[in-house]
Amino acid sequence: MMYWHGSPNGYMSALELSEVVMQVSQSDLFEHVLNDVALGSSIYVNIGLAGLTLLLFMFLARNVSDPRGQLIVVSAMTVSAVSIVSYTGLASGITIGILEMPEGHALAGETTTLAGGGGTVDGTISLWGRYLTWAFSTPFILLALGLIAGSNLTKIFTAIVFDVGIMITGMMAALTTSAHLMRWFWYAISCTFFLVVVYILLVEWPEDAKAAGTVDIFNTLKILTVVLWFGYTIWWALGNEGAGIIADAGITSWGYSAFDVVAKYGFSFLVINYVINNVDRVSGGDQYGATSDAIPADD
């Protein structure tokens, strides 16, 4: 269990930390998720969907033999695999914390009554593990998109690097308690990184997709990704971590979960279904990715 304090420097003394650890244990957070209907269902539903979609995708793509097609399929399947692990971390209480918001935040001074008899504690629920989920899953979404577009390694690598930057700086925004303004400064950095990824999706990769002959499916996936990722960004600003207009952690969590259902599982289904039916368009040939069998010259 992790806990961030709203003290001037953002950290707690050893005594304060020990008091909090005794007050809110990982078991308390596990029980809270288990007994809070809105929060718990937003997590458990995604564990189930991630597991079912992973099995479904494995079954659907079982006959794909082209190496490049397999790489795209595995990239899409990895999104569900990561989601199983990350949502289980949330359900276990491992990647959840109680966060005291800094002065100026809409939820500063708020308390949380832990479901399941955990008592009332200072602060609000922070599902900081979601940022780890996105940091490990969204790069595979972009990898699948870049491969379908037929883009080069440099553009794919650039998109992934800035994507990871979005998630890490977003997590910093969510966890900063030193000053309210600093939370929004981190958010601004995250949005700037996001615009770089949007540029690649809307400007660079469509041209590559035209050359690759995959522009139709790419445009569908592009629009789906950009619209939903903007949705995540706006939802953060409205939710309990941002402006606190939507103060309830369960409702905030369900918003993210709803986006995940479409942005992850719906996206992956479209990708895998396309690969299955259009192997010739995404094919890299039998030697795609193979290590050269050339004999090295003698010294």
C-alpha positions in Angstrom: 0.0 0.0 0.0 1.4 3.4 -0.9 0.4 6.7 0.8 1.3 10.2 -0.1 0.8 13.0 2.4 -0.3 16.6 1.8 2.5 18.1 3.9 4.5 21.0 2.4 7.2 18.7 1.0 4.8 16.0 0.0 6.3 13.4 2.3 5.5 12.1 5.8 7.7 11.7 8.8 8.5 8.2 10.0 6.0 8.5 12.8 3.2 9.8 10.5 3.9 7.0 8.0 3.7 4.3 10.7 0.4 5.7 12.0 -1.0 5.6 8.4 0.2 2.1 7.8 -1.5 1.0 10.9 -4.6 2.9 10.0 -5.0 1.7 6.4 -3.5 -1.6 5.5 -3.5 -3.4 2.2 -6.2 -5.7 3.6 -8.4 -2.6 4.3 -8.0 -1.5 0.7 -8.8 -5.0 -0.5 -11.9 -5.1 1.6 -12.8 -1.6 0.4 -12.7 -2.6 -3.3 -14.5 -5.8 -2.5 -17.4 -4.1 -0.7 -17.7 -0.8 -2.7 -20.1 -1.8 -5.5 -19.2 1.0 -7.9 -15.4 0.8 -7.4 -15.3 -3.0 -7.2 -17.4 -3.7 -10.2 -15.3 -1.3 -12.3 -12.3 -3.4 -11.5 -13.7 -7.0 -11.4 -15.6 -6.6 -14.7 -12.4 -5.7 -16.5 -10.5 -8.6 -15.0 -13.2 -10.9 -16.4 -13.3 -9.1 -19.8 -9.5 -9.1 -20.1 -9.4 -12.9 -19.4 -12.2 -13.7 -21.8 -10.9 -11.5 -24.6 -7.4 -13.0 -24.3 -8.8 -16.5 -24.7 -11.0 -15.4 -27.6 -8.1 -13.7 -29.4 -5.9 -16.8 -29.0 -8.7 -18.9 -30.5 -9.4 -16.6 -33.4 -5.8 -16.1 -34.4 -4.7 -19.7 -33.9 -4.1 -20.3 -37.7 -2.2 -17.1 -38.4 1.2 -18.2 -39.5 2.7 -15.2 -41.1 5.5 -13.8 -38.8 4.4 -10.1 -39.2 0.8 -11.0 -38.8 1.6 -12.9 -35.7 3.5 -9.9 -34.3 0.5 -7.7 -34.8 -1.8 -10.3 -33.2 0.5 -10.7 -30.2 0.8 -7.0 -29.8 -3.0 -6.8 -29.5 -3.3 -9.8 -27.2 -0.7 -8.3 -24.9 -3.1 -5.5 -24.1 -5.5 -7.9 -22.5 -2.7 -9.8 -20.7 -1.4 -6.6 -19.1 -4.9 -5.6 -18.1 -5.4 -8.9 -16.2 -2.3 -8.3 -14.2 -2.9 -4.6 -13.6 -6.6 -4.9 -12.6 -5.8 -7.7 -10.3 -3.3 -5.4 -8.6 -6.0 -2.9 -8.1 -8.4 -5.6 -6.8 -5.8 -6.8 -4.4 -5.2 -3.4 -2.9 -1.6 -3.4 -4.0 -1.7 -0.5 -6.4 -4.3 1.7 -4.6 -3.5 4.4 -2.0 -5.2 7.0 0.1 -4.1 10.4 -1.1 -4.5 13.7 0.8 -5.1 16.4 -1.8 -3.1 19.7 -1.5 -4.7 23.0 -0.5 -6.6 24.4 -3.4 -7.9 21.1 -4.7 -11.6 20.5 -4.6 -11.2 17.5 -2.4 -8.6 18.9 0.0 -9.6 18.0 3.5 -11.9 15.2 2.4 -12.2 11.9 4.2 -12.9 8.4 3.0 -15.0 5.8 4.8 -13.6 2.5 3.9 -16.2 -0.1 3.0 -16.0 -3.4 4.9 -15.4 -1.9 8.3 -12.1 -0.2 7.7 -13.2 3.1 9.4 -12.8 6.6 8.1 -9.5 8.0 7.0 -8.2 11.4 5.8 -7.8 11.6 2.0 -9.4 10.2 -1.1 -8.9 6.9 -3.0 -6.2 7.0 -5.6 -6.1 4.2 -8.2 -2.5 5.0 -9.2 -2.0 1.5 -10.6 -4.0 2.5 -13.7 -1.1 4.6 -14.9 1.1 1.5 -14.8 -1.6 -0.3 -16.7 -1.5 2.3 -19.4 2.3 2.6 -19.5 2.6 -1.1 -20.3 -0.5 -1.6 -22.4 -0.8 1.4 -24.7 2.6 1.0 -26.3 1.3 -2.3 -27.7 -1.7 -0.5 -29.1 0.6 1.9 -30.9 2.9 -1.0 -32.0 -0.1 -2.7 -33.6 -1.2 0.5 -35.2 2.2 1.3 -36.5 2.7 -2.1 -38.0 -0.7 -2.0 -39.7 0.1 1.4 -41.1 3.4 -0.1 -42.5 5.4 2.6 -40.7 9.1 2.6 -40.1 10.8 1.7 -36.8 11.7 5.3 -36.1 8.2 6.6 -36.1 6.9 3.6 -34.1 9.7 4.1 -31.5 8.9 7.8 -31.3 5.2 7.2 -30.7 5.9 4.6 -28.0 8.4 6.8 -26.2 6.1 9.8 -26.0 3.2 7.5 -25.1 5.1 6.1 -22.1 5.9 9.8 -21.2 2.2 10.5 -21.2 1.5 7.8 -18.7 4.4 8.5 -16.4 3.8 12.3 -16.2 0.1 11.5 -15.8 0.9 9.4 -12.8 3.1 12.2 -11.4 0.1 14.6 -11.8 -2.1 12.2 -9.9 0.4 11.6 -7.0 1.7 15.1 -6.5 0.6 16.5 -3.1 3.2 19.3 -2.7 1.1 21.9 -4.5 -2.1 22.0 -6.4 -0.5 23.9 -9.2 2.2 21.3 -9.7 -0.5 18.7 -10.3 -1.8 20.7 -13.3 1.8 21.4 -14.5 2.4 17.7 -14.7 -0.9 17.3 -16.5 0.1 20.0 -19.0 3.4 18.1 -19.7 1.4 14.9 -20.2 -1.0 16.6 -22.6 2.0 18.0 -24.6 3.4 14.5 -25.0 -0.1 13.3 -26.0 -0.2 15.9 -28.8 3.0 14.4 -30.2 1.4 11.0 -30.4 -1.8 12.5 -31.9 0.3 14.2 -34.6 1.9 10.9 -35.5 -1.5 9.2 -35.6 -3.2 11.9 -37.7 -0.5 13.1 -39.9 2.4 10.7 -40.3 0.9 7.2 -40.2 -2.1 7.9 -42.5 0.3 8.5 -45.3 2.2 5.3 -44.5 -1.1 3.4 -44.4 -2.0 4.7 -47.9 1.3 3.3 -49.2 0.7 0.0 -47.4 -2.9 -0.4 -48.7 -4.3 -0.6 -45.2 -5.8 2.9 -45.0 -9.4 1.8 -44.5 -8.8 -0.2 -41.3 -6.1 2.2 -40.1 -8.5 5.2 -40.3 -11.1 3.3 -38.3 -8.5 2.4 -35.6 -7.0 5.9 -35.7 -10.3 7.7 -35.1 -11.2 5.2 -32.3 -7.9 5.7 -30.6 -7.7 9.4 -30.8 -11.3 10.0 -29.7 -11.0 7.7 -26.7 -7.6 8.9 -25.7 -8.9 12.4 -25.7 -11.8 11.0 -23.5 -9.3 9.7 -21.0 -7.6 13.1 -20.9 -10.8 15.0 -20.3 -12.1 12.5 -17.8 -8.9 13.0 -15.7 -9.5 16.7 -15.6 -13.1 16.2 -14.4 -12.5 13.3 -12.0 -11.4 13.1 -8.4 -7.7 13.5 -9.3 -8.3 16.6 -11.4 -10.8 19.3 -10.8 -12.9 17.0 -8.6 -16.2 17.8 -10.5 -16.8 14.1 -10.4 -15.7 13.5 -6.8 -16.7 9.8 -6.3 -13.8 7.4 -6.9 -16.1 4.7 -8.0 -17.7 6.8 -10.7 -14.3 8.1 -11.8 -13.0 4.5 -12.0 -16.0 3.3 -14.0 -15.4 6.1 -16.5 -11.8 4.8 -17.1 -13.0 1.2 -17.2 -15.7 2.1 -19.9 -13.0 3.7 -22.0 -10.8 0.6 -21.5 -13.5 -1.7 -22.8 -13.6 0.0 -26.1 -10.0 1.4 -26.4 -8.4 -2.0 -25.5 -10.7 -4.9 -26.1 -12.7 -3.4 -29.0 -9.6 -2.1 -30.6 -7.8 -5.5 -30.3 -10.7 -7.4 -31.8 -10.8 -5.1 -34.8 -7.0 -5.5 -35.2 -7.0 -9.3 -34.9 -10.1 -9.7 -37.1 -8.4 -7.6 -39.8 -5.2 -9.6 -39.7 -7.0 -12.9 -39.9 -8.9 -11.8 -43.1 -6.1 -9.7 -44.7 -2.9 -11.6 -44.0 -1.7 -10.8 -47.5 -1.8 -7.1 -46.8 0.1 -7.2 -43.5 2.5 -10.1 -44.5 6.2 -9.7 -44.0 7.0 -13.0 -45.7 8.5 -16.1 -44.2 11.8 -14.4 -43.4 10.3 -11.4 -41.6 12.3 -10.7 -38.5 14.5 -13.7 -39.0 18.2 -13.5 -38.0 20.5 -13.4 -41.0 22.1 -16.8 -41.8 25.0 -15.2 -43.5 28.4 -16.6 -42.5 30.6 -13.9 -40.7 33.9 -13.2 -42.4 37.1 -14.5 -40.8 39.2 -12.0 -38.8 
